[in-house]
Amino acid sequence: MPKVLINVRVDKKTLETLKEIATAKGEKHLSNILREALKEYISSYTGEITLPRLQKKVDEIDWRLRKLEDTIFKNNDVR
């Protein structure tokens, strides 16, 4: 899909945060971080699944399963 230029102004604190995120992710361009953030924000309204949202759901399911396993193993040890 072709990309369209959108000019955005952010405050200094937001810019610093964006730079920190970009550095941590190894991104050279802030525009990639903004693009990803916009996709996530829009998907929260449209319900469209993105990779980070899918990973979050997988992590939540994994956490619940581990909790159940711990409970089962704990109950089996007691008997």
C-alpha positions as CSV (number, residue, x, y, z in Angstrom):
1,M,0.0,0.0,0.0
2,P,1.4,3.4,-0.9
3,K,2.4,5.7,2.0
4,V,1.2,9.2,2.4
5,L,3.2,11.9,4.2
6,I,1.5,13.4,7.2
7,N,3.2,16.2,9.2
8,V,2.9,15.8,13.0
9,R,4.1,18.0,15.8
10,V,4.8,16.5,19.2
11,D,6.0,18.0,22.4
12,K,9.6,17.6,23.5
13,K,8.8,14.9,26.1
14,T,7.0,12.8,23.5
15,L,9.9,13.1,21.1
16,E,12.4,12.0,23.7
17,T,10.2,9.0,24.4
18,L,9.9,8.1,20.8
19,K,13.7,8.3,20.4
20,E,14.2,6.0,23.4
21,I,11.7,3.5,21.9
22,A,13.4,3.7,18.5
23,T,16.9,3.1,20.1
24,A,15.6,0.2,22.2
25,K,14.1,-1.4,19.1
26,G,17.1,-0.7,16.9
27,E,15.0,1.5,14.6
28,K,16.8,4.2,12.6
29,H,13.7,6.1,11.7
30,L,11.1,7.5,14.1
31,S,8.5,7.3,11.4
32,N,8.5,3.5,11.7
33,I,7.7,3.8,15.4
34,L,4.9,6.3,14.7
35,R,3.5,4.1,11.9
36,E,3.4,1.1,14.3
37,A,1.8,3.2,17.1
38,L,-0.9,4.4,14.7
39,K,-1.7,0.9,13.5
40,E,-2.0,-0.2,17.2
41,Y,-4.2,2.8,18.1
42,I,-6.5,2.3,15.1
43,S,-6.7,-1.5,15.6
44,S,-8.0,-0.8,19.2
45,Y,-11.1,0.8,17.6
46,T,-11.5,-1.4,14.6
47,G,-10.8,-4.7,16.3
48,E,-8.2,-5.6,13.6
49,I,-5.6,-7.9,14.9
50,T,-2.0,-6.8,14.8
51,L,1.1,-8.8,15.7
52,P,1.7,-7.1,19.0
53,R,-2.0,-7.5,20.0
54,L,-1.9,-11.2,19.0
55,Q,1.3,-11.6,21.0
56,K,-0.3,-10.0,24.0
57,K,-3.3,-12.4,23.8
58,V,-0.9,-15.4,23.5
59,D,1.0,-14.2,26.6
60,E,-2.2,-13.8,28.5
61,I,-3.3,-17.3,27.6
62,D,0.1,-18.7,28.5
63,W,0.0,-17.0,31.9
64,R,-3.4,-18.5,32.6
65,L,-2.3,-22.0,31.5
66,R,0.8,-21.8,33.7
67,K,-1.4,-20.7,36.7
68,L,-3.7,-23.7,36.1
69,E,-0.8,-26.1,35.8
70,D,0.7,-24.8,39.0
71,T,-2.6,-25.3,40.7
72,I,-3.0,-28.9,39.3
73,F,0.6,-29.9,40.3
74,K,0.1,-28.3,43.7
75,N,-3.1,-30.3,44.3
76,N,-1.5,-33.5,43.1
77,D,1.4,-33.1,45.5
78,V,-0.9,-32.7,48.5
79,R,-2.7,-36.0,47.9
